[in-house]
Amino acid sequence: MMGHDRTVIGNISLSLDGRVTGPGGEYDMGWIVPHALTDESRSHLLKFTGTASTVLLGRKNYQGFAGFWPAVADDDDADPRDRAVARWLNEAEKVVVSRTLTEASWAGSRVVADDPAEVVRRLRKADGGDIVVLASASVIRALLEAGELDRLSITLCPELVGAGARLFGDGPAGSSWSLTEVTPTGSGALCLSYDLIRPAAANDRLCAAHFLALIFRHDPRLHIERIS
């Protein structure tokens, strides 16, 4: 796949009140676990990682993943889908965005200290599959603000956690997104996929609507036939 075709996907779990962590701090994510372990959530994760060759991570997620996922690949007791994700992570290019981490021992990893948006712009120019930001809220937030995220993959958990870090803040001008997939899970969560509507596409739709409005205005019969 050529570089300019690479889709940048942000994957995250959110509570109903928009939180990525709970009131206990940055590691308070136990409320996510029951929703991440459903058949539907596991299949959802496999679906978008299957087209990706690069994973973009912040330091904390990288360190947590590196301490857990490598061993899952050969764990006969693990769910087969978890083993598949672990094998993908082991083989994928892993880019860690951090100004404090000095080394990354997980095979296929490298550390960059640049702004996440600049990192993604460079990755887009390189050959490869899709680029996934896996559960790193700070990286996803930075890419959203820079307009460098193409797809949002959200597991919306039926939890009101009351406090904790939010994914969305009061940043720059907003954006419009198109819902492309909804999958209810056995836990009551929803696996959602949204694609960014780029300005050109939005302008095309506005022009088409304006054109149709002009036609209907000048020939009322078209309007009557359309709604009959």
C-alpha positions as CSV (number, residue, x, y, z in Angstrom):
1,M,0.0,0.0,0.0
2,M,1.4,3.4,-0.9
3,G,2.0,6.0,1.8
4,H,-0.6,8.5,0.7
5,D,-3.3,5.8,1.1
6,R,-2.6,5.2,4.7
7,T,-5.6,5.7,7.0
8,V,-4.8,7.0,10.5
9,I,-7.2,5.4,13.1
10,G,-7.6,6.4,16.7
11,N,-8.9,3.6,18.9
12,I,-10.2,4.5,22.4
13,S,-12.7,3.4,25.0
14,L,-15.0,6.1,26.4
15,S,-17.5,6.3,29.2
16,L,-20.9,7.9,28.6
17,D,-19.6,11.1,30.2
18,G,-16.6,11.2,27.9
19,R,-13.9,9.9,30.2
20,V,-10.9,7.8,29.3
21,T,-9.9,7.3,33.0
22,G,-11.8,7.2,36.3
23,P,-11.7,9.3,39.4
24,G,-8.8,7.2,40.8
25,G,-6.3,8.7,38.4
26,E,-4.6,7.8,35.1
27,Y,-4.6,4.1,35.8
28,D,-8.2,3.9,36.9
29,M,-9.5,2.0,33.9
30,G,-11.0,-1.1,35.5
31,W,-14.5,0.0,34.3
32,I,-13.4,-0.6,30.7
33,V,-12.3,-4.3,31.2
34,P,-15.7,-6.0,31.1
35,H,-16.5,-4.2,27.9
36,A,-13.2,-4.9,26.2
37,L,-13.5,-8.7,26.8
38,T,-16.7,-9.2,24.9
39,D,-16.8,-11.2,21.6
40,E,-17.8,-8.1,19.7
41,S,-15.1,-5.8,21.2
42,R,-12.4,-8.4,20.4
43,S,-13.7,-8.8,16.9
44,H,-13.8,-5.0,16.5
45,L,-10.2,-4.7,17.5
46,L,-9.1,-7.4,15.1
47,K,-11.0,-5.8,12.2
48,F,-9.0,-2.5,12.2
49,T,-5.7,-3.9,13.3
50,G,-5.9,-6.3,10.4
51,T,-5.3,-3.5,7.9
52,A,-2.6,-1.7,9.9
53,S,1.2,-2.1,9.9
54,T,2.1,0.7,12.3
55,V,0.9,1.4,15.8
56,L,1.5,4.8,17.4
57,L,1.7,4.9,21.2
58,G,2.4,7.3,24.1
59,R,5.0,6.3,26.6
60,K,2.6,5.0,29.3
61,N,0.6,2.8,27.0
62,Y,3.8,1.5,25.3
63,Q,5.3,0.5,28.7
64,G,2.1,-1.2,29.7
65,F,1.6,-3.0,26.4
66,A,5.2,-4.1,26.3
67,G,4.9,-5.7,29.7
68,F,1.7,-7.6,28.7
69,W,1.2,-8.4,25.0
70,P,4.4,-10.1,23.8
71,A,3.7,-13.2,26.0
72,V,0.1,-13.4,24.9
73,A,1.1,-14.4,21.4
74,D,2.2,-17.9,22.5
75,D,-0.2,-18.4,25.4
76,D,-2.4,-21.4,24.6
77,D,-4.9,-20.4,27.3
78,A,-5.5,-16.9,25.8
79,D,-8.5,-16.2,23.5
80,P,-7.4,-16.8,19.9
81,R,-8.3,-13.2,19.0
82,D,-6.1,-11.9,21.8
83,R,-3.3,-14.1,20.4
84,A,-3.9,-12.6,17.0
85,V,-3.7,-9.0,18.3
86,A,-0.5,-9.9,20.3
87,R,1.1,-11.3,17.1
88,W,0.2,-8.2,15.2
89,L,1.7,-6.0,17.9
90,N,4.9,-8.0,18.0
91,E,5.3,-7.7,14.2
92,A,4.0,-4.1,13.7
93,E,6.2,-1.0,13.5
94,K,5.8,0.6,16.9
95,V,6.4,4.3,17.1
96,V,6.5,5.7,20.7
97,V,5.9,9.4,21.1
98,S,7.8,10.5,24.1
99,R,10.2,13.2,25.3
100,T,11.3,11.2,28.4
101,L,11.7,7.6,27.2
102,T,15.2,6.9,26.0
103,E,15.0,3.4,24.8
104,A,12.4,0.9,23.6
105,S,13.3,-2.8,23.9
106,W,10.2,-4.3,22.3
107,A,11.3,-5.5,18.9
108,G,10.2,-3.2,16.1
109,S,10.0,-0.2,18.4
110,R,11.5,3.3,18.1
111,V,11.1,6.4,20.1
112,V,10.4,9.9,18.6
113,A,10.2,13.1,20.5
114,D,8.4,15.1,17.9
115,D,4.8,16.4,17.9
116,P,2.4,13.6,17.1
117,A,1.0,15.4,14.1
118,E,4.4,15.8,12.5
119,V,5.2,12.1,13.2
120,V,2.0,11.1,11.4
121,R,2.7,13.4,8.4
122,R,6.1,11.6,8.0
123,L,4.5,8.2,8.3
124,R,1.9,9.0,5.7
125,K,4.7,9.6,3.2
126,A,6.1,6.1,3.8
127,D,4.8,2.9,2.4
128,G,2.8,0.7,4.7
129,G,-0.6,-0.3,5.9
130,D,-2.9,1.8,8.1
131,I,-1.6,3.6,11.2
132,V,-3.4,2.9,14.5
133,V,-3.2,5.0,17.7
134,L,-4.0,2.4,20.2
135,A,-5.7,3.8,23.4
136,S,-3.3,6.7,23.8
137,A,-5.7,9.5,24.5
138,S,-3.0,12.3,24.5
139,V,-1.8,11.3,21.0
140,I,-5.4,11.0,19.7
141,R,-6.3,14.4,21.1
142,A,-3.2,16.0,19.5
143,L,-4.1,14.4,16.1
144,L,-7.7,15.5,16.3
145,E,-6.6,19.1,17.0
146,A,-4.2,19.0,14.0
147,G,-6.7,17.4,11.6
148,E,-4.5,14.3,11.2
149,L,-6.9,11.6,12.3
150,D,-9.0,10.0,9.6
151,R,-11.0,7.5,11.6
152,L,-12.3,7.2,15.2
153,S,-12.9,3.8,16.6
154,I,-14.7,4.2,19.9
155,T,-15.9,1.6,22.3
156,L,-18.7,3.5,24.2
157,C,-19.0,1.9,27.6
158,P,-22.3,2.3,29.5
159,E,-20.6,3.8,32.5
160,L,-20.8,7.2,34.2
161,V,-17.5,7.4,36.0
162,G,-18.1,10.9,37.3
163,A,-14.5,12.2,37.2
164,G,-11.2,11.5,35.4
165,A,-9.5,12.6,32.2
166,R,-11.7,13.4,29.2
167,L,-10.8,12.7,25.6
168,F,-12.4,15.9,24.2
169,G,-11.5,19.3,25.5
170,D,-12.1,22.8,24.4
171,G,-9.7,22.8,21.5
172,P,-9.6,24.4,18.1
173,A,-12.5,24.5,15.6
174,G,-14.5,21.3,15.5
175,S,-14.9,18.8,12.7
176,S,-17.7,16.6,11.2
177,W,-17.7,12.9,11.2
178,S,-19.7,10.2,9.3
179,L,-20.9,7.1,11.3
180,T,-19.8,4.0,9.3
181,E,-20.4,1.2,11.7
182,V,-22.3,0.4,14.9
183,T,-21.9,-2.9,16.8
184,P,-23.7,-3.5,20.1
185,T,-21.8,-5.8,22.5
186,G,-23.0,-8.3,25.0
187,S,-22.0,-6.0,27.9
188,G,-24.2,-3.1,26.6
189,A,-21.3,-1.2,25.1
190,L,-21.3,0.1,21.5
191,C,-18.4,-0.3,19.1
192,L,-18.5,2.7,16.8
193,S,-16.5,3.8,13.8
194,Y,-16.5,7.3,12.5
195,D,-14.7,8.7,9.4
196,L,-13.7,12.3,9.2
197,I,-15.6,14.4,6.6
198,R,-12.9,16.4,4.9
199,P,-13.7,19.9,3.9
200,A,-13.8,19.1,0.1
201,A,-16.4,16.4,0.7
202,A,-18.5,18.6,2.9
203,N,-18.3,21.4,0.3
204,D,-19.3,19.0,-2.5
205,R,-22.4,18.0,-0.5
206,L,-23.3,21.6,0.2
207,C,-22.9,22.5,-3.5
208,A,-25.1,19.6,-4.5
209,A,-27.8,20.6,-2.0
210,H,-27.7,24.2,-3.3
211,F,-27.9,23.0,-6.9
212,L,-31.0,20.9,-6.1
213,A,-32.6,23.8,-4.2
214,L,-32.2,26.0,-7.2
215,I,-33.8,23.4,-9.5
216,F,-36.8,22.9,-7.2
217,R,-37.2,26.6,-6.9
218,H,-37.4,27.1,-10.6
219,D,-39.5,24.0,-11.4
220,P,-42.0,23.2,-8.7
221,R,-43.1,20.1,-10.5
222,L,-39.8,18.4,-9.6
223,H,-40.4,19.1,-6.0
224,I,-44.0,17.7,-6.2
225,E,-42.8,14.6,-8.0
226,R,-40.0,14.1,-5.5
227,I,-42.2,14.0,-2.4
228,S,-45.2,12.2,-4.0
